[in-house]
């Protein structure tokens, strides 16, 4: 399954995620903090989408009510 997700309220502009049989195969993020998001993307590969979504949900970025990881959790919930 391929997911294209436009995050809300964060610097990132687009997430492209590939999930097969509930396992994350690829994560690409356009925009945002490049180094941090590349690291997060690599860590997610091989994880169960459900587990990753649970770990990322609710993370905040400074004063914002959300963050790129929180938005990734919302994207991943679309394939659970």
ABEGO torsion letter per residue (X at the ends): XBBBBBBBGBABABBBBBBBGGBBABBBBBEEBAAAAAAAAAAABGBBAAAAAAAABGBBBEABABBAAAAAAAAAAAAX
